[in-house]
């Protein structure tokens, strides 16, 4: 281990912290997440020295994913109201019979509750198009940033330059910090993808074994939500149990029991896969997730364990 950082290095760390704080204040976390995901994909697609081929393959992949996402959204818009109209009456009847108070009594009241929640979070429904456009632009910017760094990696991975002036010194260090952040992202998200894939396969076996309706949509939701630590499983499980209620309350109970069993297995996977990679206690990860969501929104949920691991890696270099 090295000694504590000197004033110059401490100033570089302070600049990095200020940049991350500015990202949260200006709500630019989507750009960082998009850039990290894109750079990871480019590195996976990179073979030998053919970077141009990797970029071309990546752009084709982006187009295919965008097309698939549009199909997914169009399908979800049609199917999710069907799920609500089928399952909600069963849920309401079951809750009434067992004396359970719900914030809704039918599909329309559920829509009202959901709309009120959305309005509280977003502000106005009319902002949806504006927010979607802004986030799409941020995604494009993040992709362009990743491609630029991939083609010129010396922007972030160069060795610390000779301190000819303050700019070159701190610019080089900031590049090192950002690449260290990427390595943390690669380590954490690589583990998260593995866990999400295992969870999706087991859930798909359950869904198709019992011929649950809307199986393709449920499997896709399970995988996508699985990329979000902790909260993603809650979202996907809620949707699956809701669909199971459309069959019967008893079947919904068995579905919930199965999903809980899967997540008990995930705790083991977390300790074996993520635990070995980042070795962070669960309580600290949960605090980071809450802070990340408050500062950066959904993007913050993805960034929280990454930043936590980055802090640990950087701080572990120095003796107290």
Backbone torsions as a table, in degrees:
resi	resn	phi	psi	omega
1	UNK	NA	151.3	178.2
2	UNK	-90.7	167.7	175.0
3	UNK	-72.3	172.5	177.8
4	UNK	-57.2	144.8	-178.4
5	UNK	-62.0	146.0	178.0
6	UNK	-76.5	-178.4	-175.8
7	UNK	-62.8	-38.3	-178.8
8	UNK	-63.6	-45.7	179.1
9	UNK	-68.2	-37.2	177.1
10	UNK	-61.9	-37.8	178.0
11	UNK	-65.5	-37.0	177.2
12	UNK	-64.0	-42.2	176.8
13	UNK	-62.9	-39.9	179.3
14	UNK	-63.0	-40.3	176.7
15	UNK	-61.3	-40.8	179.9
16	UNK	-64.8	-41.9	178.1
17	UNK	-63.1	-41.2	178.8
18	UNK	-64.2	-39.0	177.5
19	UNK	-63.3	-43.5	178.7
20	UNK	-66.2	-37.6	176.8
21	UNK	-64.8	-39.1	177.6
22	UNK	-64.8	-36.4	176.9
23	UNK	-60.4	-43.9	178.2
24	UNK	-67.4	-43.1	-177.9
25	UNK	-66.3	-38.4	-179.7
26	UNK	-88.8	1.2	178.2
27	UNK	58.0	50.9	-178.2
28	UNK	-110.7	15.8	-176.0
29	UNK	-62.0	-29.1	-179.9
30	UNK	-59.5	-36.8	179.5
31	UNK	-62.9	-44.7	-179.0
32	UNK	-64.7	-45.0	-179.9
33	UNK	-62.4	-45.0	179.5
34	UNK	-62.8	-41.4	179.9
35	UNK	-65.3	-41.0	-179.9
36	UNK	-66.4	-46.3	177.7
37	UNK	-61.5	-43.6	-177.0
38	UNK	-66.4	-42.9	179.9
39	UNK	-64.6	-37.6	176.9
40	UNK	-62.7	-44.5	179.2
41	UNK	-64.1	-40.5	179.4
42	UNK	-63.4	-39.6	178.9
43	UNK	-67.1	-35.7	178.4
44	UNK	-68.1	-38.1	-177.6
45	UNK	-81.9	-7.0	-174.6
46	UNK	-80.6	122.0	176.4
47	UNK	-119.1	123.8	178.9
48	UNK	54.9	-125.1	-174.7
49	UNK	-109.1	10.7	-174.3
50	UNK	-89.8	76.3	-179.5
51	UNK	-69.9	-34.1	179.0
52	UNK	-61.8	-39.7	178.1
53	UNK	-66.0	-38.2	177.8
54	UNK	-63.9	-42.6	179.0
55	UNK	-64.4	-44.0	179.0
56	UNK	-61.6	-43.7	178.8
57	UNK	-63.5	-38.9	180.0
58	UNK	-64.9	-42.0	179.3
59	UNK	-64.9	-38.3	175.7
60	UNK	-63.8	-42.2	178.6
61	UNK	-62.7	-42.0	178.6
62	UNK	-60.8	-44.2	179.4
63	UNK	-62.0	-42.7	179.8
64	UNK	-65.2	-42.5	179.2
65	UNK	-65.4	-39.3	179.1
66	UNK	-64.6	-42.0	178.4
67	UNK	-63.8	-44.2	178.2
68	UNK	-63.6	-36.6	178.6
69	UNK	-65.5	-40.2	177.9
70	UNK	-62.4	-44.0	177.0
71	UNK	-61.4	-41.5	179.5
72	UNK	-61.7	-45.3	-179.8
73	UNK	-64.1	-44.9	179.4
74	UNK	-60.6	-40.4	178.9
75	UNK	-68.9	-40.5	-178.9
76	UNK	-66.0	-36.9	-180.0
77	UNK	-61.3	-34.6	-180.0
78	UNK	-81.1	-41.6	-170.6
79	UNK	-80.2	-41.8	-175.2
80	UNK	-58.9	-41.3	173.9
81	UNK	-62.3	-34.1	176.6
82	UNK	-64.6	-42.1	177.7
83	UNK	-60.3	-44.0	-179.0
84	UNK	-63.9	-45.2	-177.6
85	UNK	-67.6	-26.8	180.0
86	UNK	-84.9	-42.0	-170.2
87	UNK	-91.8	-33.5	-174.1
88	UNK	-62.2	-43.4	176.4
89	UNK	-57.6	-38.0	178.6
90	UNK	-66.8	-42.4	179.6
91	UNK	-64.0	-44.1	-179.9
92	UNK	-63.6	-43.9	179.7
93	UNK	-63.3	-42.9	179.3
94	UNK	-63.8	-43.1	-179.8
95	UNK	-64.9	-38.2	179.8
96	UNK	-65.8	-42.6	-179.5
97	UNK	-65.3	-28.5	-176.9
98	UNK	-107.5	13.3	175.4
99	UNK	66.8	32.9	179.6
100	UNK	-99.1	125.0	178.8
101	UNK	-84.6	128.4	177.7
102	UNK	-116.1	151.6	177.7
103	UNK	-76.6	3.2	178.6
104	UNK	-144.7	157.8	180.0
105	UNK	-121.9	-16.4	177.7
106	UNK	-156.8	-174.2	-177.6
107	UNK	-62.2	-41.8	-177.7
108	UNK	-65.4	-42.4	179.0
109	UNK	-68.8	-32.6	174.7
110	UNK	-63.3	-42.6	177.1
111	UNK	-59.8	-39.6	-179.8
112	UNK	-64.8	-42.4	178.3
113	UNK	-63.6	-45.1	-179.8
114	UNK	-63.8	-42.0	-179.0
115	UNK	-63.9	-41.6	178.7
116	UNK	-62.8	-40.3	178.3
117	UNK	-64.4	-42.4	-179.7
118	UNK	-65.2	-41.6	-179.9
119	UNK	-64.9	-36.1	178.4
120	UNK	-66.1	-39.6	-176.7
121	UNK	-77.6	-44.7	-172.3
122	UNK	-93.7	-33.4	-178.0
123	UNK	115.9	-69.8	-179.9
124	UNK	-140.4	143.0	179.0
125	UNK	-61.7	-31.7	-179.4
126	UNK	-64.4	-14.2	179.7
127	UNK	-81.8	-6.9	-176.8
128	UNK	-55.5	-50.8	-177.7
129	UNK	-63.1	-40.6	179.6
130	UNK	-63.8	-44.2	-179.8
131	UNK	-65.9	-43.2	-179.8
132	UNK	-61.8	-41.5	178.9
133	UNK	-64.6	-43.5	-179.9
134	UNK	-63.0	-44.5	-179.6
135	UNK	-66.0	-35.8	178.0
136	UNK	-64.7	-42.2	177.7
137	UNK	-62.7	-41.4	177.9
138	UNK	-62.1	-39.4	177.7
139	UNK	-61.3	-44.2	179.2
140	UNK	-62.9	-43.1	178.5
141	UNK	-61.7	-43.3	179.1
142	UNK	-61.7	-40.9	177.7
143	UNK	-63.3	-44.6	179.7
144	UNK	-63.3	-40.2	177.9
145	UNK	-62.0	-43.9	-179.3
146	UNK	-63.1	-42.4	179.1
147	UNK	-63.9	-42.3	179.0
148	UNK	-61.7	-43.0	179.3
149	UNK	-69.1	-36.2	179.9
150	UNK	-64.5	-38.8	-179.5
151	UNK	-78.3	-24.7	178.5
152	UNK	-131.7	71.8	-174.4
153	UNK	-63.6	-17.9	179.8
154	UNK	-64.8	-13.0	178.3
155	UNK	-65.1	-29.4	-177.1
156	UNK	-124.8	-12.2	-174.6
157	UNK	-116.4	7.5	-179.1
158	UNK	-66.9	153.0	175.6
159	UNK	-65.7	162.2	-178.0
160	UNK	-62.0	120.9	-175.6
161	UNK	-69.1	162.0	174.9
162	UNK	-63.2	134.5	-175.4
163	UNK	-73.5	65.0	178.3
164	UNK	-71.7	-30.9	176.3
165	UNK	-154.6	166.1	-176.7
166	UNK	-62.5	-36.6	-177.2
167	UNK	-63.1	-51.9	-177.3
168	UNK	-64.3	-35.8	-179.8
169	UNK	-64.5	-53.5	-175.5
170	UNK	-75.5	-31.1	176.4
171	UNK	-62.9	-42.7	178.1
172	UNK	-63.1	-41.2	179.7
173	UNK	-68.9	-39.2	177.1
174	UNK	-61.3	-37.6	176.3
175	UNK	-61.4	-42.5	177.5
176	UNK	-63.8	-40.3	179.9
177	UNK	-63.6	-43.6	-178.3
178	UNK	-66.6	-36.1	177.5
179	UNK	-71.5	-32.4	173.4
180	UNK	-63.7	-38.8	175.9
181	UNK	-62.3	-39.6	177.8
182	UNK	-64.3	-42.3	179.2
183	UNK	-60.7	-37.8	175.2
184	UNK	-64.9	-40.9	177.9
185	UNK	-62.5	-44.1	179.6
186	UNK	-61.1	-39.9	-178.7
187	UNK	-70.2	-46.6	-175.8
188	UNK	-72.7	-49.8	-176.6
189	UNK	-70.2	-29.9	175.3
190	UNK	-60.4	-43.6	177.3
191	UNK	-67.2	-39.8	-178.7
192	UNK	-64.9	-37.7	178.1
193	UNK	-65.0	-41.5	178.6
194	UNK	-60.9	-46.9	-179.0
195	UNK	-65.2	-42.0	178.3
196	UNK	-62.7	-39.1	179.5
197	UNK	-65.4	-43.7	178.2
198	UNK	-62.6	-45.3	178.9
199	UNK	-60.6	-41.3	-178.7
200	UNK	-66.5	-42.0	179.7
201	UNK	-62.7	-47.0	-179.6
202	UNK	-65.1	-41.5	178.6
203	UNK	-65.9	-39.5	178.7
204	UNK	-63.2	-39.3	176.9
205	UNK	-59.9	-42.5	178.0
206	UNK	-64.9	-47.0	-176.3
207	UNK	-62.4	-46.5	-177.1
208	UNK	-77.3	-27.7	178.3
209	UNK	-64.8	-35.3	-179.3
210	UNK	-102.9	11.2	176.3
211	UNK	50.7	45.3	178.7
212	UNK	-67.0	140.9	-178.5
213	UNK	-65.3	156.2	177.6
214	UNK	59.0	35.4	-174.6
215	UNK	-56.2	-49.8	-178.4
216	UNK	-58.1	-41.4	-179.9
217	UNK	-65.5	-42.5	-178.6
218	UNK	-65.1	-39.1	178.6
219	UNK	-65.4	-43.5	179.3
220	UNK	-63.0	-42.4	179.1
221	UNK	-63.9	-39.7	-179.9
222	UNK	-60.1	-44.7	-178.9
223	UNK	-69.1	-46.6	-177.7
224	UNK	-63.8	-43.7	179.6
225	UNK	-69.1	-28.4	179.5
226	UNK	-64.7	-17.5	177.8
227	UNK	-75.6	-15.4	176.9
228	UNK	-94.0	120.1	-178.3
229	UNK	-60.3	136.6	172.8
230	UNK	64.3	-65.3	-173.2
231	UNK	-67.1	-29.0	-178.1
232	UNK	-62.3	-41.4	179.4
233	UNK	-65.0	-35.8	179.0
234	UNK	-63.1	-43.1	-179.0
235	UNK	-64.7	-51.3	-177.3
236	UNK	-64.9	-40.1	179.6
237	UNK	-63.8	-39.4	178.8
238	UNK	-60.6	-43.2	-179.6
239	UNK	-66.5	-43.9	-178.6
240	UNK	-64.6	-45.0	179.3
241	UNK	-64.6	-36.1	177.1
242	UNK	-62.5	-43.5	176.4
243	UNK	-63.3	-40.5	179.6
244	UNK	-63.7	-31.2	176.6
245	UNK	-62.4	-29.1	177.1
246	UNK	-63.9	-22.0	175.6
247	UNK	-83.9	-56.8	176.3
248	UNK	-174.2	154.8	176.2
249	UNK	-60.8	-35.3	179.2
250	UNK	-63.9	-42.9	179.1
251	UNK	-65.6	-36.8	176.6
252	UNK	-61.7	-38.0	177.3
253	UNK	-64.2	-42.5	176.8
254	UNK	-65.0	-39.1	177.9
255	UNK	-62.8	-42.8	179.0
256	UNK	-63.9	-41.4	178.8
257	UNK	-62.0	-41.5	179.2
258	UNK	-65.1	-44.1	-178.7
259	UNK	-65.2	-38.8	176.5
260	UNK	-63.3	-38.9	179.0
261	UNK	-63.5	-40.0	177.8
262	UNK	-61.0	-41.9	-176.3
263	UNK	-73.7	-24.6	170.0
264	UNK	-64.5	-38.5	174.4
265	UNK	-64.7	-34.9	179.7
266	UNK	-65.0	-33.6	176.7
267	UNK	-59.6	-39.9	177.0
268	UNK	-65.1	-43.5	178.8
269	UNK	-64.0	-39.1	178.2
270	UNK	-58.9	-43.3	-178.9
271	UNK	-69.0	-33.9	-177.1
272	UNK	-84.1	-37.3	-174.9
273	UNK	-96.9	-63.8	-178.3
274	UNK	-71.5	-39.0	-178.6
275	UNK	-58.1	-41.5	179.8
276	UNK	-71.4	-25.3	-176.4
277	UNK	-87.0	-41.8	-175.1
278	UNK	-117.9	-25.4	175.1
279	UNK	50.3	56.6	176.1
280	UNK	-115.2	138.9	177.0
281	UNK	-65.5	149.8	-176.3
282	UNK	-61.5	-39.9	-177.6
283	UNK	-62.8	-36.3	179.7
284	UNK	-71.0	-37.6	177.3
285	UNK	-63.7	-41.5	-179.9
286	UNK	-63.7	-41.4	177.4
287	UNK	-62.2	-42.6	179.1
288	UNK	-62.9	-39.0	179.3
289	UNK	-64.1	-42.5	179.3
290	UNK	-63.7	-47.4	179.4
291	UNK	-63.4	-40.6	179.6
292	UNK	-62.3	-41.3	179.8
293	UNK	-66.7	-39.2	-179.6
294	UNK	-68.9	-35.2	-176.5
295	UNK	-85.7	-40.9	-170.7
296	UNK	-121.3	-3.4	-176.9
297	UNK	78.1	-149.6	-178.7
298	UNK	-59.9	-38.7	177.6
299	UNK	-59.6	-32.3	178.8
300	UNK	-68.1	-29.1	176.7
301	UNK	-64.9	-36.0	177.7
302	UNK	-73.8	-40.8	-175.0
303	UNK	-77.1	-24.9	-172.2
304	UNK	-55.7	-55.5	179.5
305	UNK	-66.5	-24.8	178.2
306	UNK	-68.8	-49.1	179.7
307	UNK	-64.6	-37.2	178.4
308	UNK	-61.0	-43.8	178.7
309	UNK	-68.0	-37.8	177.5
310	UNK	-59.8	-44.9	179.6
311	UNK	-61.4	-42.0	-179.4
312	UNK	-64.7	-44.7	-178.6
313	UNK	-62.3	-45.5	-178.4
314	UNK	-67.6	-44.2	-177.5
315	UNK	-69.6	-26.0	-178.2
316	UNK	-73.5	-7.8	-179.8
317	UNK	-78.7	-13.9	-170.3
318	UNK	-121.7	143.8	175.6
319	UNK	-79.1	149.1	176.7
320	UNK	-71.8	NA	NA
